[in-house]
Amino acid sequence: MDECIFCEIVAGKIPAKKIYEDDDMVAFHDIAPQAPVHFMIIPKKHVDSLAQCGPEEAPVIGRMLAIAGRLAREQGSPDGFRTIINTGRIGRQDVYHLHIHIIGGPNPLGRMLPPASSS
């Protein structure tokens, strides 16, 4: 994929503060953290978004989710964390390479979304 910043990180062309890497995925700190713990887990294979995933991506997505807890604890979020996968324009996806945000820390996070309006 041309000009995908996450593909450039996978290829080692752009530095990232990595916390985990294996043959299929890499996890690294977000450059604009929203909480004391904020990192992303991405598949090394380029997939635009969760909406484009098929059965062939299931194993790596499952492994990405399965390792999230261990990495969150290691990074300083021992009592829980939030996982976010922004998908497409409506989901406010900024980088079109599937990624899971892991957000947490020592204290509870705020509300994820404001209450829905009753209109």
N, C-alpha and C positions, 0 to 999 in steps of 0.2 A: 504494500500500500504506500503510495507516494505521499510525503509530507504529513504522515501521522506521527505526532510527537511521542506516543507510546511505543510505536514500532521503532522509533529512533532510540528510545530508552532500551528496549529489548536488544537492539543491535549494538548498543554501547556507544552510539554516536552522541548521545546527550547524557550527561551524568545524572544520577539519581541516588538518593540515600536509601539504598536497598536494605531490607530487613530479612528477606527470604528470596531464594531462587532455586528452581529445579528445572527439569527439561521442558515443562509445560507452562509454567507460570512464574511471575515475579511479583514481589510485594515491595513497596517503597513509600516513604513519607510523602504526604501531600505538600506541595510548595506553598500553599496558602491554608494552613491548618485552621479548622473551625473549632477545635477543642484540643486539650492537652495531648490526646492520642488521636491522630488522624493519618491514616495511611490507606493506600489502595492496593488491591490485588488485581492483576490483569493476566489474561492468558497471553502466552507468547504468540500464538497464532492470531492474526488479525481477524476479528469479527466486529462489524460496525456497532452492533448493540444487541441487547437481549432479544429484541424483536426479530433479529435475523438468525437467532440460534435455532439449531435443529438437533435431532437426536445425537448427531456426531459430536456436539459440544457438551453433552450431558456429563460425560466422565470428568472433564477438566473443571466444569462449573461446580460439580459436586465436591471435587477436591479443594477448589478455592474456598468454598463455604466451610468445608470440614477443617481447614487449617486456620480459619479466621479466629476462632476462640483462643487457640494456643498463642498465636501472634499478638492478639489483643492483650492477653495476660502478660506476655513478655514485654510489651511496650508500656505497661502501666495502667491497664484497665482490668483489674482482677474481678470486679463484681458485675460485669456486663458491658455491653457496647451496642451501638446501632450499626446496622448494615444498610447501605443505600446503593441502589443501582438505578441511576437516572437513565431513562430510555427515551430517545427521540426528542423532538422539539417540545412536545407537550410535557415530557418529563424533565425538561431543562438539561438535557445532556449537552455538555460543552465539547467534550472530546469524543469523536466517533470511533472509539475502540472500546469494546466492552470492558468495564471496570467496576469493581465493588469498593465503595468507600467503607472503611471501618472507623467509627468515631466513638470516642469514649474518654475515660480518664478516671480520676479518683472520686469525682462527684457526679450526681445525677445530671443528665442533659435536660435542656428545656424541651418544650413541646416540639414535636416534629413539624406539625402544621397548625395554623390557627384553626379554631373551630369553624365548621362550615356555616355559611350564612343560611338563614331560614327563608330565602326568597323563593 
